[in-house]
């Protein structure tokens, strides 16, 4: 099995509804996002997918959240914008155009991350 990983980043603000503590207040993060693609096969030139293609798809997705208040995005009006839900949101956005998408990891800081995979 082959695995490819690419990373991207975005900055945004959010607050967690129903949370008791600092995160219930408006605050921001410089998010790091990693996507993993897995495939058992390579194409005719020996690649799973072109890194350039993966980075472009990821960056288009992340641009929708960059410098935004996540709670105001349609997806997060009812779903709490936790790291876990942000990872699932990114996965759901990318899966239609990247069929071999395996996992999305979202870091809100260098020591804390959440994964989503099906």
N, C-alpha and C positions, 0 to 999 in steps of 0.2 A: 504494500500500500504506500502510495506517495502522499506527502503532505506539503502544502504550500502555506506560508503565512505572510500577510502584509499588515502594516499598521498605518493608522491615521490618527488625527487628533482634532478636537474641537473644544471650544470654550463656551460654557453656558451657565445659566443660573437656574435654580429650582428651589422648591421647598417641599418637604414631605408632609402630606396631610395625615393626621391621626398619629403622628410621631410625637413623643414627649421628650424633648431635649433640644439641643442646638439646631439640629437639622429641620425642625419645624419652621424655623425662620428662613427667610430668603438668604441664599448664599450661592456661591459659584464654584465651579471646578474647571480645571484644564484636563479634560478627559482624554485618555489614550485608549484607542480601540484596536483590537487585533482580530482579524478573521482568519480562519483555517479552512482550507479546501483539501478534500481527500479524494483520491481516485486510484483505482487499481491499474489503470491504463494510461499510456502516454499517446500523444498524437504522432503524426508522421515524422515530425522533427524532434521528438523526444521531450515534449512538454506536456504538463497537465493543462495549464492555461498560462497565458502571458501575464507576468507580473504587472505590466503597464495597464492591461485591461482590468485586473483586480483592483489596483489602486484607483483607477478612474471611477469605477462603480462605487467603491467605498467612499471616496471623496465627495461624489455627488450626494450620497446619502447623508454624510456628515455635514455638508453645507446647509442642509435644511435645519440643523440644530445649532449651528455655529452662531454665537453671540445672540442667542434667543433665551427667553424665559420659558423653559420647557413646559411648565404647567399650562401655558397658553396654547400649546400645540394641540390640535384636535385629538390626537391619540392619547395624550396625557391629561385631558380634561377630566376623565373619569378613572383613568389608571394612574396610580401614584408613580411619579418619575424616579423610582429607585434605580440603582445600578442594574439590578436584575431585570427590571422592566425595560430599561434602555437597551440592554443587550438583546432582549427578545424583539424589541421594535426594530433594531438594526437588522437582525436575522430575517425577520419577516419582510423587510424592505428589499433585502438583497437576494433572497432565495429564488424569486422568479427569474432573475437574470444570471444567477450563478448556481446551477443545479447541483454542483458538488460541494456546496457550502456545508461545512461540518459543524463549526463552532464560532461563536462571537464572544470575545472577552472584552469587558469594559473596566478600566481602572479609573477610579475617581481620585486616587493619589498613588504614590509609589508603593504603598503597602496594602492596598485594599482593591480587590477586583471581584467581578461577578461574571460567570459564564452562562451562555445559553446554547444548548444543542438539542437536536431532536433525536 
